[in-house]
Amino acid sequence: MIEFKILKTSKKSWARLGVLKTPHGEVETPSLVPVATQAAIKTLPSEYLTQIGTQIIISNTFHLHLKPGEAIVKRAGGIHKFMNWNGPVMTDSGGFQVFSLGFGRDLDLGKIKKFFPGKITDNQSIEKGTQPKKVKITEEGVHFFSPVDGKKLFIGPKESIKIQESLGADIIFAFDECTPPVASREYAKASLERTHRWAKICNQNHKTKQALFGIVQGSRFKDLRKEAANFINGLGFPGYGIGGDLGDNTKDMMDILKWTVPLLDKNKPRHLLGIGYLRDMEDVVSHGIDLFDCVVPTLFARRNVAFIHGKGELSWEKLNLRNTQFIKDLKPLDKKCICFVCTNYKRTYLAHLVRSGEISAMSLVTYHNLHFFNEFVASIRKKIKQGKL
């Protein structure tokens, strides 16, 4: 199981400092949770994660079920030994894939409509009873087509818990449906009722000492979010995820947190699922979030984009190393950064690797980006400690 201790609560906001104790170590919160989808941070060996300040990671239940399969991971000694990482691990439930392989893929749509508008029109709405093209959502669970070999597969709350227990993470999540940001109120309500039934089934079928977090859904609707927060809070979970779509824009996301966070047990950790942009971190933390996961630092690294310090406190810039100007640039990647990459390599060399198609470029930029993001969150913790946030 886990223990969560709050060390300091801000007098200016809902921000707080805490320590999350797990069987595989402690996490200072608030904390970024880097995404290790298939039990790996893409391009980095697990041994590097501690060097760059990573405290905890999250892996993907759905994808690990597909390959190599939870039985193989369990036979290897569980996910920690399988990937040679002895720090804390979360696994999601597979609920995000209900969206990403369903309406998300159909409409090329993301969790926040403004940033991932996809193929939707201004007034488009997904009505109650509508099904995605290649995912079938039923009261018992969800039927998928495997993106690996096209075979049919089914995951419901019982199956999700069984898979996650076999994987062996420290923290697991209840199975849910991540709704699309264009869901009608009627669709969101029906989905929420089903997710709540699944949450109870997950609780009933959970047999291990892993910490099972419940997930608050409800889309962008205030009454549904409050209903969800009260219901999930009442089931006795040791922690909470705040999931689903998060409205049209950042303001909507903050409104959702305002509706939700005060209704959750203040002594338990809160994880915002799938959000961790630098521009949002301070606001998210000031609204009472302790943990958040995001693919941005690793995804952008694979696109040759590095995040570096800006001129002000908690400011940043992005460098696209494919740009010609960096070929002759003899400066470190980030002169204010002390990571291995910035102390040993110049922009000219990194730009050369990128333009030459060398895969080491992705590894080096991933290393730096994750170090930068972890240090960014450490600076937020410092602001809370100093009473500035």
N, C-alpha and C positions, 0 to 999 in steps of 0.2 A: 504493500500500500504506500501511500504518500502522506507527508505532513506539510502543512503550509502555515508559515508564521509571518505575520505582518510586522515589519520593523518600524515603519514610519508612515503616517498618513498625512498628506498635504493639507494645509489650511487654505490653499488657494484654489484647489481643484479636487477631483476624485483620485488623483494620482497617488500611488503608494509604492513603497519599497517592501519587498518580501523575500523570503527564502523558501523555496520548494524543495523538500527533501524526498528523494526517491531511492529505491534499492540500488541504483547505480550512480549515486552522487547528488549533490545539491545544485540548485539553479538560483542565481540571484535574479529577482524579478524587479521591474519588467525586463523581458528578454525576447530577442528574436529567436525563432525556431526555424533554422534552415531546412529546406525540403530535400530529403533523400528518397526520392520517389521509389526507386527499386533497390533500397538498402545501400544507396551510394549517393554522395554529393557528386554530381556529374563532373568528371575530369580530375577529381581529387582523391587520393588515398585517405582512408579513415584516419591514419596517423597524423595528418596535417590539421585536423579539425580543432584539436586542443590548442595548437600553436596560434590559430587565428581567433581564439576567444569564443569558439562555439561551445555552448553549455548543454544543449539539448537539440535533438533533431526529430523530424517527423517523416515517416515512411508511408507508403500507399498500400493499403490492404488489398484493393482491387487488383493492382498490377502485380503484387507479390503472389497473389492467388493464381494469377495466370502463369507467371514464370518467376521463380522456379517451382512454385507451389509451396504452401505452408508446411507440408509434410517434410520436404527437403530442408527447409529452414529449421524446423524443430529438431530434425535428426542431427543437424550441425551444431546443436546446442542452444538454439534460439537466435533471434536477430542480432543480439550483441556479439556473440561469438562468430556468427555467420559473416558479419561485416567487419569484425575486429574493431569494434567501437565499444568501449566500456562505460560511456556516459549514458545519461537518460535518453530514452527513445519513446516517442509517441507513434501510434498508428491511427490513421483516420479510419472511418467505418466503411468506405466505399460509397457513401451518400453523395459525394461531389460528382462521382462518375454518372450518377443518375441524371445529373444536369449536363455535365460536359460531353457525354456521349449521346445525350438526348436532345433537348431543346437548344442547348449551347451549340452543338454541332449543326443542328438543323438551320439555325439562324446566325451562326458565327458570332455568338453573343457571349458576353462575360457577366460577372457578378454585379458590376456597376455599369449601368447603361451608358453613361456619358463617355466612359473610357473605353468601352468595348461595344459600340453601337451595332456592329454586325450588319445584318441585312433587314433590320426591322424598319417599319414605317412609323411615323409619329403617333398614330392612334392604334397601332397593332396591340392586340391583347390575347393572351392564351386563356381560353375559357375552360371552365370545369368540364371534365370528361375528355378533353383533348389529350392525345397521346403523341409522344415523339415518333419519328419515322422508324428508328431502329432500336428503340428501348420500349418495353411494355411495363408500365407500373400497375401493380395489382395490390390488393389489400394484404396479401401474404408476403410480397417482396417485389423484386424487379428482375425481369428477363432481359438479358443482354445478348448481343453477338460479340464474341471475343474479337478485339482488334488484332490479336495475334494470328489466329487461324480461322476466324469466322464461325467457330462452333457456338452453339447456344449454351448459355450458362445462366444460373439463377442465384441471386443473393437476396436473402431476407434478413430480418433481425437475428434469428437463430444462427444462420450461416455466417453472418458477419462476426458475431461474437466468437463462434467456434474458430474461425480463421485467425482472428486477432489473438485469441488465447494460445493458439499453436505458434504464432509468430513470436510471442513472448515479450512484447514491449512493456514498459513501465506504466504507460498511460494509454488507454484505448477509448474509443468513442462509440456512442450508441448509433445504430443505423438510422438514417433519416433520408428525406428527400431535400436536396438543395434546389429551391425553386428559382425559376428565371425572373429577371427584373421586370418582365412584361406580363407576369401572371395577373389575371383578374383577381378581385377579392374573393370571389366564389371558388376559384381554383386554389388560391392560397389557403383558404379555410379548410377545404377538403383535404388538401395535402397536410396541413398542420394536424388535423384530427388523426390522420393515418400515422404521421410521424410520432404522435403521442402514444398511440397504441404500440408502435414498434419500440418506443423507449421503455415501456413497461415490460415488454417481452424480453428486451435486452437485459434489463435488470433481473428478471426472473431466471434467465439462462446463464448469467454470469457466475462462474464457479471459482475463479482463481483469485489471487491476491492483487492482481493488476487493478489500478485505479480506473474505474469506468466513468467517463465524463458524459453527462447529458448535453444535448444540443438544443439551443433556443432557436426556433424558426419563426415564421410569421411574415416574411417578406417585408414590404414597406408600410404595412398597415399597423397603426399604433395599437388598436385594440387587440389584434392578433399577437403582436409581439408581447404585450403585457400578459395576455392569457398564457402564452407559451412560457414566459419567464416564471410565472406563478406555478404553472403545472410542473415544469422541470425542477424548479426549486423544491417542490413538495415531494419529489421522489427519493430524496436523500443521496443524490450523487455526491461524490467527494470533490467535484469540480465541474465547470461548465464550459461548453463551447458556444459561441455565438456565430451562427452560420447562415446559410441561405443567401439569396440575393440581398444587396444592401442599397437598393434604391437607384435613383437616377444619377446621383452625384455625391460628392464628399459630405455636403450638408445633410443629405438624407441619411448617410451612414452615421453621422454624429447624432442625429435625432433618434435613430434606432438605439444607439447606445444609451442615450438619455432616458429612453422609455424602459430599457431592459435592465441595465446594471443595478439600479436601486432596489429591484425586486429580487435580486439574487443574494444568497447568504454572503455577507461581507467577509466571512472568515474562510472562504473557499476561493481557489484560483479561477480566473476567467481567461479564456483563450478566444481570441478573434480569429476565425478560420479564414485563411487565404488572403490576408491583407497585411502588407508590411512595406508599403512604399515610404521612402524617406519623407516625402511631403506630408504624410499622414501620421507618422509615428508619435510626434509630440501631442497632437490632438487626441489620438487614440489612447495614449497613456493617461492624459489628463481626464479622460472619461472613464477611468477605472479599469483599463485592460492590463493584465499581467503578462500575457504571452501572445505572440502572433507569428504566424508562419507566412512565408512569401517566397516565390521563385525569382524575384527580380534580380538579386545580386548575381545569381548563377546564370539565369537566362540571358541577361544583358552581357555577361562576360563572353558567352558563346556567340554573341553578335558583335564582339570586339569593342564593347563599350565599357569604360572604366569610370567609376565614381571617385571623385577627388574632393578635397576640402575647398570650400568657397572662402570668401573674404570674412564673413561674419560667423558668430557662434551658431553651431548647428546649421551651417549652410553648406552647399555642395554644388559641384558642377559635373557634367558628363563629358568625357573625351571619347570620340570615336577614333580608334587607333588606325582605322583604314584611311583616314584623311591624309593626304599627301604631306601636309605641313609637319607631321610628326617624324617623317623619315630622317630629317636632319636635326631633330630636337634632342639635345644632349642632357636635358633636365631629367631628374627622376620622374617616375610616373606621377607621384604626389609628394612634393617636398616636405609636407607636414606629417607624412605617414612613416611609421617605423617598421612596417611589415617587411618580411624577407624580400619581397619583390621590389619594393621601393628603395631599399638599402643596397640592392645588388644589381639592378637593371635600369637602363635608361629607356626613355621613350623611343629613341631611334631603333633600339634592338627589338623592342616589343612590336613596333610598327613593321619592322622587317619580318618578324615571325608571322604576323597577321597577313601581310601581303604575299608571303611565300606559302601560305596555306599550312604552316606548321601547327600541329595540334597542341604543342606546348604553349602556344599563345593563349589558348582557352584556359589551360590549367593555371598559368601564372596570373591572368586577369581574374579568374574565379577566386584564387587565393587572396588577392588584394581586395576584391569587392566584398567578400565575406568578412575580412578583417575590418574593412571600412564600416560596414553595416554594424558589426558587433561593437566597434568603438563608438559609433554614433549612439547606439542604445545605452552604452556605458555612460556617455555624456548626459543622456536624459536622466539616468539614475543619479548622477552627480547633482543635477539641477534639483531634483526632488530632495535629496539629502541636504542641500543648501537652502531649501525653502524658496526656490525660484520658480517652481512649477507646481 
